[in-house]
Amino acid sequence: MDDEERLQQLSDKLREAHSRVTSLTISAEEKSSITRRLLAISDASKRDLTRAAQRLDAFLAELEVQHPRD
């Protein structure tokens, strides 16, 4: 897989994560904390796609455990 494909895959997952976070019914404080983590991952993707993808996968897995989809 080339860098362009990896970037597209990461972009798709980031969009999914942002959508999931915005749809959560949780306190403003908790949503703010989760959003900051996601923004940090987004920012990291500018420097290291591989590490950002790993962090995003871990973030999504944790999100699924803590806030499963209905």
N, CA, C and O atoms as a MOPAC input file, in Angstrom:
PM7 MOZYME 1SCF
protein

 N      0.85300 1    -1.17600 1     0.00000 1
 C      0.00000 1     0.00000 1     0.00000 1
 C      0.90000 1     1.24000 1     0.00000 1
 O      1.82000 1     1.35200 1     0.81000 1
 N      0.62200 1     2.15900 1    -0.91200 1
 C      1.45600 1     3.35700 1    -0.98700 1
 C      0.94000 1     4.42900 1    -0.01500 1
 O     -0.11800 1     4.28500 1     0.59800 1
 N      1.71700 1     5.49200 1     0.10200 1
 C      1.38500 1     6.55700 1     1.05800 1
 C      0.03000 1     7.19800 1     0.77800 1
 O     -0.69900 1     7.55200 1     1.70500 1
 N     -0.30200 1     7.34400 1    -0.49500 1
 C     -1.57700 1     7.97100 1    -0.83900 1
 C     -2.75200 1     7.11200 1    -0.36400 1
 O     -3.74200 1     7.63400 1     0.14900 1
 N     -2.63800 1     5.81200 1    -0.53500 1
 C     -3.69200 1     4.90400 1    -0.06600 1
 C     -3.78700 1     4.90300 1     1.45700 1
 O     -4.88200 1     4.89800 1     2.02000 1
 N     -2.63800 1     4.90700 1     2.11300 1
 C     -2.61300 1     4.94700 1     3.57900 1
 C     -3.23500 1     6.23700 1     4.09200 1
 O     -3.97400 1     6.23400 1     5.07700 1
 N     -2.93100 1     7.33700 1     3.41900 1
 C     -3.49600 1     8.63100 1     3.80600 1
 C     -5.01100 1     8.63600 1     3.61600 1
 O     -5.73800 1     9.15000 1     4.46700 1
 N     -5.49000 1     8.07200 1     2.51700 1
 C     -6.93100 1     8.00700 1     2.27600 1
 C     -7.62200 1     7.13700 1     3.32800 1
 O     -8.69400 1     7.48500 1     3.82400 1
 N     -7.01000 1     6.02200 1     3.65700 1
 C     -7.56900 1     5.13100 1     4.67900 1
 C     -7.62500 1     5.83500 1     6.03300 1
 O     -8.62300 1     5.73700 1     6.74600 1
 N     -6.56300 1     6.53800 1     6.38200 1
 C     -6.52600 1     7.27800 1     7.63700 1
 C     -7.57200 1     8.39200 1     7.63000 1
 O     -8.24700 1     8.61500 1     8.63500 1
 N     -7.70800 1     9.07800 1     6.52500 1
 C     -8.71000 1    10.14800 1     6.41700 1
 C    -10.12000 1     9.60600 1     6.62200 1
 O    -10.93900 1    10.22000 1     7.30700 1
 N    -10.39300 1     8.45400 1     6.02300 1
 C    -11.71600 1     7.83900 1     6.18200 1
 C    -11.98400 1     7.48000 1     7.64500 1
 O    -13.07800 1     7.71100 1     8.15800 1
 N    -10.98500 1     6.92100 1     8.30100 1
 C    -11.14300 1     6.54800 1     9.71600 1
 C    -11.28700 1     7.78600 1    10.60300 1
 O    -12.05900 1     7.77400 1    11.56200 1
 N    -10.55000 1     8.84900 1    10.28900 1
 C    -10.67200 1    10.08600 1    11.06300 1
 C    -12.07800 1    10.67200 1    10.92300 1
 O    -12.66000 1    11.13900 1    11.90200 1
 N    -12.61900 1    10.64500 1     9.71000 1
 C    -13.99100 1    11.11300 1     9.49700 1
 C    -14.97900 1    10.28900 1    10.31800 1
 O    -15.88600 1    10.83400 1    10.94600 1
 N    -14.79400 1     8.98000 1    10.30600 1
 C    -15.65600 1     8.09100 1    11.09000 1
 C    -15.55300 1     8.42700 1    12.58100 1
 O    -16.56400 1     8.51500 1    13.27800 1
 N    -14.33300 1     8.61100 1    13.05300 1
 C    -14.11700 1     8.91100 1    14.47100 1
 C    -14.75500 1    10.24600 1    14.84500 1
 O    -15.40400 1    10.35100 1    15.88500 1
 N    -14.57800 1    11.25600 1    14.01700 1
 C    -15.18400 1    12.56400 1    14.30000 1
 C    -16.70200 1    12.45600 1    14.34200 1
 O    -17.34900 1    13.05200 1    15.20300 1
 N    -17.26100 1    11.70600 1    13.42200 1
 C    -18.70500 1    11.51000 1    13.39600 1
 C    -19.19100 1    10.80500 1    14.66000 1
 O    -20.20500 1    11.18400 1    15.24700 1
 N    -18.46100 1     9.78400 1    15.06600 1
 C    -18.83700 1     9.05300 1    16.27800 1
 C    -18.77300 1     9.95400 1    17.50000 1
 O    -19.67400 1     9.92900 1    18.33900 1
 N    -17.72400 1    10.74500 1    17.60500 1
 C    -17.55800 1    11.61700 1    18.77100 1
 C    -18.66700 1    12.66400 1    18.81500 1
 O    -19.23900 1    12.91400 1    19.87500 1
 N    -18.96800 1    13.26800 1    17.69100 1
 C    -20.00300 1    14.31100 1    17.69800 1
 C    -21.38100 1    13.75400 1    18.02200 1
 O    -22.24200 1    14.48100 1    18.51800 1
 N    -21.59900 1    12.46900 1    17.74800 1
 C    -22.91100 1    11.88100 1    18.02000 1
 C    -23.05400 1    11.32000 1    19.43700 1
 O    -24.13900 1    10.88100 1    19.81700 1
 N    -21.98300 1    11.33000 1    20.21300 1
 C    -22.05600 1    10.79500 1    21.57200 1
 C    -22.95900 1    11.64900 1    22.45300 1
 O    -22.95200 1    12.87800 1    22.37300 1
 N    -23.72700 1    10.97900 1    23.28700 1
 C    -24.56300 1    11.66900 1    24.27000 1
 C    -23.87700 1    11.53800 1    25.61700 1
 O    -24.18300 1    10.64600 1    26.40800 1
 N    -22.93900 1    12.44900 1    25.86000 1
 C    -22.14600 1    12.44000 1    27.08700 1
 C    -21.99100 1    13.87800 1    27.55900 1
 O    -22.40500 1    14.81700 1    26.87900 1
 N    -21.39100 1    14.03600 1    28.72600 1
 C    -21.21200 1    15.38500 1    29.25700 1
 C    -20.29200 1    16.20200 1    28.34500 1
 O    -19.45800 1    15.65700 1    27.62300 1
 N    -20.46700 1    17.49200 1    28.39900 1
 C    -19.64100 1    18.39500 1    27.58700 1
 C    -18.17000 1    18.24600 1    27.94400 1
 O    -17.30700 1    18.31100 1    27.06900 1
 N    -17.88400 1    18.05000 1    29.20800 1
 C    -16.49900 1    17.89900 1    29.65500 1
 C    -15.86600 1    16.63200 1    29.06400 1
 O    -14.73700 1    16.66300 1    28.57600 1
 N    -16.60200 1    15.52700 1    29.11500 1
 C    -16.07500 1    14.27500 1    28.56700 1
 C    -15.91700 1    14.36800 1    27.05300 1
 O    -14.91800 1    13.90200 1    26.50500 1
 N    -16.88600 1    14.96100 1    26.37900 1
 C    -16.81000 1    15.10900 1    24.92500 1
 C    -15.62400 1    15.99000 1    24.54000 1
 O    -14.94000 1    15.72500 1    23.55100 1
 N    -15.38800 1    17.02500 1    25.31700 1
 C    -14.26200 1    17.91200 1    25.06200 1
 C    -12.93500 1    17.16300 1    25.18200 1
 O    -12.03300 1    17.34400 1    24.36400 1
 N    -12.82700 1    16.32900 1    26.20200 1
 C    -11.61300 1    15.54200 1    26.41300 1
 C    -11.37900 1    14.57300 1    25.26000 1
 O    -10.26400 1    14.46300 1    24.74900 1
 N    -12.42300 1    13.87800 1    24.86000 1
 C    -12.31500 1    12.92200 1    23.75500 1
 C    -11.97300 1    13.65100 1    22.46200 1
 O    -11.16200 1    13.16800 1    21.67200 1
 N    -12.58400 1    14.80700 1    22.24300 1
 C    -12.31700 1    15.59700 1    21.03900 1
 C    -10.86300 1    16.05800 1    21.00000 1
 O    -10.23300 1    16.02900 1    19.94400 1
 N    -10.32800 1    16.48100 1    22.14000 1
 C     -8.91600 1    16.89600 1    22.18600 1
 C     -7.98900 1    15.74900 1    21.80200 1
 O     -7.01600 1    15.95000 1    21.07400 1
 N     -8.28800 1    14.54800 1    22.28900 1
 C     -7.47100 1    13.37300 1    21.93500 1
 C     -7.52000 1    13.12700 1    20.43100 1
 O     -6.49800 1    12.86000 1    19.79900 1
 N     -8.71200 1    13.22000 1    19.87400 1
 C     -8.86900 1    12.99100 1    18.44200 1
 C     -8.14200 1    14.06900 1    17.63000 1
 O     -7.52800 1    13.76200 1    16.60800 1
 N     -8.20600 1    15.29800 1    18.06700 1
 C     -7.48400 1    16.37600 1    17.37700 1
 C     -5.97500 1    16.16800 1    17.43400 1
 O     -5.26600 1    16.48400 1    16.47800 1
 N     -5.48500 1    15.64000 1    18.55000 1
 C     -4.05200 1    15.34500 1    18.66600 1
 C     -3.64300 1    14.26700 1    17.66600 1
 O     -2.57200 1    14.34300 1    17.06400 1
 N     -4.49300 1    13.27300 1    17.49400 1
 C     -4.21300 1    12.22000 1    16.50800 1
 C     -4.22700 1    12.81400 1    15.10500 1
 O     -3.35700 1    12.51000 1    14.28800 1
 N     -5.21000 1    13.65900 1    14.82800 1
 C     -5.28500 1    14.31700 1    13.51600 1
 C     -4.02300 1    15.12600 1    13.25400 1
 O     -3.46800 1    15.07400 1    12.15600 1
 N     -3.57200 1    15.86200 1    14.23900 1
 C     -2.36400 1    16.66900 1    14.09900 1
 C     -1.13400 1    15.78200 1    13.88100 1
 O     -0.26700 1    16.10800 1    13.07000 1
 N     -1.06100 1    14.67300 1    14.59700 1
 C      0.07600 1    13.76300 1    14.45900 1
 C      0.15000 1    13.15600 1    13.06200 1
 O      1.22900 1    12.79800 1    12.59100 1
 N     -0.99800 1    13.04100 1    12.40300 1
 C     -1.00700 1    12.43800 1    11.07000 1
 C     -0.22000 1    13.27500 1    10.06100 1
 O      0.18700 1    12.76200 1     9.01900 1
 N     -0.00700 1    14.53200 1    10.35300 1
 C      0.76800 1    15.40300 1     9.46500 1
 C      2.24800 1    15.03900 1     9.47600 1
 O      2.98100 1    15.33700 1     8.53300 1
 N      2.67800 1    14.38700 1    10.56000 1
 C      4.09900 1    14.07100 1    10.71100 1
 C      4.41800 1    12.58800 1    10.54200 1
 O      5.47900 1    12.24100 1    10.02100 1
 N      3.50800 1    11.70200 1    10.97900 1
 C      3.80600 1    10.27300 1    10.96700 1
 C      2.51400 1     9.48700 1    10.75100 1
 O      1.76600 1     9.22400 1    11.69300 1
 N      2.26700 1     9.11700 1     9.49700 1
 C      1.03100 1     8.40600 1     9.16000 1
 C      0.90100 1     7.08100 1     9.90300 1
 O     -0.17600 1     6.74000 1    10.39300 1
 N      1.98200 1     6.35000 1     9.98400 1
 C      1.93300 1     5.03200 1    10.61400 1
 C      1.56900 1     5.13800 1    12.07800 1
 O      0.68200 1     4.42700 1    12.55100 1
 N      2.23200 1     6.00500 1    12.79100 1
 C      1.95200 1     6.17400 1    14.22200 1
 C      0.54400 1     6.73500 1    14.44400 1
 O     -0.15700 1     6.30300 1    15.35800 1
 N      0.14000 1     7.67300 1    13.63000 1
 C     -1.21000 1     8.23500 1    13.76100 1
 C     -2.26800 1     7.15600 1    13.52200 1
 O     -3.28100 1     7.11500 1    14.22000 1
 N     -2.03700 1     6.28900 1    12.54300 1
 C     -2.98800 1     5.20500 1    12.26300 1
 C     -3.07100 1     4.25300 1    13.45200 1
 O     -4.15700 1     3.79000 1    13.80000 1
 N     -1.94400 1     3.96300 1    14.07000 1
 C     -1.93400 1     3.10000 1    15.26000 1
 C     -2.70200 1     3.74800 1    16.40200 1
 O     -3.51100 1     3.10000 1    17.06700 1
 N     -2.44600 1     5.01300 1    16.62100 1
 C     -3.14300 1     5.73800 1    17.69200 1
 C     -4.64200 1     5.81500 1    17.42700 1
 O     -5.44900 1     5.67900 1    18.34700 1
 N     -5.00900 1     6.03200 1    16.17000 1
 C     -6.41600 1     6.11900 1    15.82400 1
 C     -7.10700 1     4.77400 1    16.02000 1
 O     -8.22900 1     4.72400 1    16.52300 1
 N     -6.45700 1     3.69400 1    15.63200 1
 C     -7.04800 1     2.36400 1    15.84100 1
 C     -7.27000 1     2.10900 1    17.33200 1
 O     -8.31600 1     1.58900 1    17.72200 1
 N     -6.30700 1     2.46700 1    18.15300 1
 C     -6.44900 1     2.29600 1    19.60100 1
 C     -7.57400 1     3.18600 1    20.13700 1
 O     -8.36200 1     2.75700 1    20.98100 1
 N     -7.64300 1     4.41300 1    19.64900 1
 C     -8.69600 1     5.34800 1    20.05200 1
 C    -10.07100 1     4.79200 1    19.72000 1
 O    -10.96900 1     4.80800 1    20.56200 1
 N    -10.24300 1     4.29600 1    18.48800 1
 C    -11.52900 1     3.75200 1    18.06900 1
 C    -11.91400 1     2.51100 1    18.86700 1
 O    -13.08400 1     2.31900 1    19.19600 1
 N    -10.93500 1     1.67400 1    19.17700 1
 C    -11.20700 1     0.47700 1    19.98200 1
 C    -11.65200 1     0.87400 1    21.38600 1
 O    -12.60100 1     0.30500 1    21.92500 1
 N    -10.97200 1     1.84000 1    21.97000 1
 C    -11.33700 1     2.32300 1    23.30500 1
 C    -12.71600 1     2.98000 1    23.28600 1
 O    -13.51200 1     2.78700 1    24.20500 1
 N    -12.99000 1     3.74000 1    22.25800 1
 C    -14.28500 1     4.39300 1    22.11500 1
 C    -15.40400 1     3.35000 1    22.02900 1
 O    -16.47200 1     3.52400 1    22.61600 1
 N    -15.14900 1     2.27600 1    21.30000 1
 C    -16.14400 1     1.21400 1    21.15000 1
 C    -16.41500 1     0.51600 1    22.48400 1
 O    -17.55100 1     0.13400 1    22.76400 1
 N    -15.39200 1     0.35100 1    23.29600 1
 C    -15.56500 1    -0.28400 1    24.60800 1
 C    -16.31300 1     0.65300 1    25.55800 1
 O    -17.25500 1     0.23900 1    26.23400 1
 N    -15.89100 1     1.90600 1    25.60400 1
 C    -16.47900 1     2.85800 1    26.55700 1
 C    -17.84200 1     3.36900 1    26.11600 1
 O    -18.69600 1     3.66300 1    26.95300 1
 N    -18.05300 1     3.47800 1    24.81000 1
 C    -19.30800 1     4.03300 1    24.28700 1
 C    -19.74000 1     3.20000 1    23.07200 1
 O    -19.65700 1     3.66300 1    21.93500 1
 N    -20.20300 1     1.96800 1    23.32400 1
 C    -20.58900 1     1.12100 1    22.19200 1
 C    -21.72100 1     1.72700 1    21.37900 1
 O    -22.56800 1     2.45000 1    21.90200 1
 N    -21.71500 1     1.42400 1    20.11300 1
 C    -22.79000 1     1.91100 1    19.23900 1
 C    -24.07700 1     1.19900 1    19.61300 1
 O    -24.06300 1     0.04100 1    20.03000 1
 N    -25.16300 1     1.88500 1    19.46300 1
 C    -26.46500 1     1.28200 1    19.78800 1
 C    -26.91000 1     0.33300 1    18.71600 1
 O    -27.98200 1    -0.26300 1    18.82500 1

